Amino acid sequence: MRWRTTLAVVALLALASSASAQITSGASDSFAGAGDVRAEVAAMAAAMKPGQGFAWHPLLRDGERVAALEYWKKPGRPAVHPDQAEYATVIAGAGTLVMGGALDKPVVVKPDLTEGDRIVGGTTRTLGPGDVFLIPAGTPHWFGITGDHLVLLGIKLPTKR
């Protein structure tokens, strides 16, 4: 199982990095090793305030492309990113992904984010360390948390206009 997690992390980091990539913290170049990722996750957990349900931290950046850690303690609202696909792997914890279907009562929060009350007709999947998934641009999605946290390494990729 550990090799699946390592392979998934390496694949996601390869998508996000290029010769011009800059790391935002941790390692000294465009590579973040497993120890760097573990240290960032631990720092995020320690920095979260009581009652805080979500934290986001960029790990690697290449222009518009960012490989970021998402630390979830509470479920967020169902969301759609109209012009961004999202690749992610589960780094730690466990949860549920509901993807597809349609948002109920959608509200545009900002140009790259629409939220709703719930997803109608989506597919539910159980998430655990090493799982990798793709959410195509314009696809409703929601993360439930099983246990006390869910940590994802994700990359949002803007679609071509």
C-alpha positions as CSV (number, residue, x, y, z in Angstrom):
1,M,0.0,0.0,0.0
2,R,2.8,2.4,0.9
3,W,4.3,2.1,-2.6
4,R,1.0,3.1,-4.1
5,T,1.0,6.3,-2.1
6,T,4.6,7.1,-3.0
7,L,3.8,6.3,-6.7
8,A,0.7,8.5,-6.6
9,V,2.6,11.4,-5.0
10,V,5.4,11.2,-7.5
11,A,3.0,11.1,-10.4
12,L,1.1,14.2,-9.1
13,L,4.3,16.1,-8.5
14,A,5.5,15.3,-11.9
15,L,2.4,16.8,-13.4
16,A,2.8,19.9,-11.4
17,S,6.5,20.5,-11.8
18,S,8.7,21.5,-14.8
19,A,12.1,23.0,-15.2
20,S,10.7,26.4,-14.1
21,A,8.7,25.1,-11.0
22,Q,9.4,26.8,-7.7
23,I,8.8,25.1,-4.4
24,T,7.1,27.3,-1.8
25,S,8.6,25.7,1.3
26,G,10.5,22.6,2.4
27,A,12.8,21.3,-0.3
28,S,15.3,23.4,-2.1
29,D,14.2,22.8,-5.7
30,S,11.1,21.6,-7.7
31,F,11.0,18.3,-5.8
32,A,9.2,17.6,-2.6
33,G,10.3,14.2,-1.1
34,A,8.1,12.1,1.2
35,G,9.7,13.6,4.3
36,D,8.9,17.1,3.0
37,V,5.2,16.1,2.4
38,R,5.0,14.6,5.9
39,A,6.5,17.7,7.5
40,E,4.1,20.0,5.7
41,V,1.1,17.8,6.7
42,A,2.2,17.8,10.3
43,A,2.8,21.6,10.2
44,M,-0.7,22.1,8.8
45,A,-2.3,20.0,11.5
46,A,-0.5,21.9,14.2
47,A,-1.4,25.3,12.8
48,M,-5.2,24.6,12.5
49,K,-7.3,26.4,15.0
50,P,-10.0,24.8,17.1
51,G,-13.2,24.6,14.9
52,Q,-11.2,25.1,11.7
53,G,-12.4,22.6,9.1
54,F,-10.1,23.1,6.2
55,A,-6.6,24.3,5.4
56,W,-4.8,24.7,2.0
57,H,-1.1,25.0,1.5
58,P,0.8,25.1,-1.9
59,L,3.7,22.7,-2.1
60,L,5.0,23.3,-5.7
61,R,4.0,25.9,-8.2
62,D,4.6,26.4,-11.9
63,G,2.7,29.5,-13.1
64,E,-1.0,28.8,-12.8
65,R,-0.4,25.1,-11.9
66,V,-0.1,24.4,-8.2
67,A,0.4,21.1,-6.3
68,A,-1.2,21.8,-2.9
69,L,-2.0,20.0,0.2
70,E,-5.6,20.1,1.4
71,Y,-6.2,19.2,5.1
72,W,-9.9,18.5,5.8
73,K,-11.3,18.1,9.4
74,K,-14.9,18.9,8.4
75,P,-16.8,18.5,5.1
76,G,-17.0,21.5,3.0
77,R,-19.9,22.5,0.7
78,P,-20.5,20.7,-2.6
79,A,-18.6,22.5,-5.3
80,V,-17.9,22.9,-9.0
81,H,-14.8,24.5,-10.6
82,P,-16.1,25.4,-14.1
83,D,-12.7,25.9,-15.8
84,Q,-10.4,23.6,-13.7
85,A,-9.9,19.9,-13.6
86,E,-8.6,18.5,-10.4
87,Y,-6.2,15.5,-9.9
88,A,-5.7,14.4,-6.3
89,T,-4.3,11.6,-4.2
90,V,-5.2,10.8,-0.7
91,I,-2.1,11.3,1.5
92,A,-3.6,10.5,4.9
93,G,-6.9,9.9,6.7
94,A,-10.1,8.7,5.2
95,G,-13.2,10.0,3.6
96,T,-15.9,9.9,1.0
97,L,-16.0,11.5,-2.4
98,V,-19.3,12.2,-4.1
99,M,-18.7,13.2,-7.7
100,G,-20.9,13.9,-10.7
101,G,-24.7,14.6,-10.8
102,A,-25.9,18.1,-10.3
103,L,-25.6,20.8,-7.6
104,D,-28.8,21.6,-5.8
105,K,-29.2,25.4,-5.4
106,P,-25.9,26.4,-7.0
107,V,-24.5,29.8,-6.1
108,V,-21.5,31.4,-7.9
109,V,-19.1,32.3,-5.1
110,K,-16.3,33.5,-7.4
111,P,-15.5,32.9,-11.1
112,D,-13.7,29.6,-10.4
113,L,-16.0,28.3,-7.7
114,T,-19.7,27.5,-7.6
115,E,-21.2,25.9,-4.4
116,G,-24.5,24.2,-3.7
117,D,-26.5,22.7,-0.9
118,R,-26.0,19.1,-2.0
119,I,-25.3,16.9,-5.0
120,V,-28.2,15.1,-6.7
121,G,-27.3,11.9,-8.5
122,G,-23.6,11.7,-7.9
123,T,-21.4,8.6,-7.5
124,T,-20.1,7.9,-4.0
125,R,-16.6,6.4,-3.4
126,T,-14.7,5.6,-0.2
127,L,-11.3,7.3,0.0
128,G,-8.2,6.1,1.7
129,P,-4.4,6.6,1.5
130,G,-3.0,6.0,-2.0
131,D,-6.3,6.5,-3.8
132,V,-6.0,8.7,-6.9
133,F,-8.8,10.5,-8.7
134,L,-9.7,13.0,-11.4
135,I,-12.5,15.5,-11.1
136,P,-13.1,16.9,-14.7
137,A,-13.7,20.6,-15.0
138,G,-17.4,21.5,-14.4
139,T,-18.1,18.3,-12.3
140,P,-19.8,18.7,-9.0
141,H,-17.9,17.1,-6.1
142,W,-17.9,16.9,-2.3
143,F,-15.6,15.4,0.3
144,G,-16.9,13.7,3.5
145,I,-14.6,13.0,6.4
146,T,-14.3,9.6,8.0
147,G,-12.6,9.8,11.3
148,D,-10.8,13.0,12.2
149,H,-9.2,14.1,9.0
150,L,-8.6,13.7,5.3
151,V,-5.4,15.0,3.6
152,L,-5.2,15.3,-0.2
153,L,-2.4,16.4,-2.5
154,G,-4.2,18.0,-5.4
155,I,-3.5,19.8,-8.6
156,K,-6.0,22.1,-10.3
157,L,-5.4,22.4,-14.0
158,P,-7.0,25.2,-15.9
159,T,-8.8,24.2,-19.1
160,K,-7.7,25.8,-22.3
161,R,-9.9,28.7,-23.4
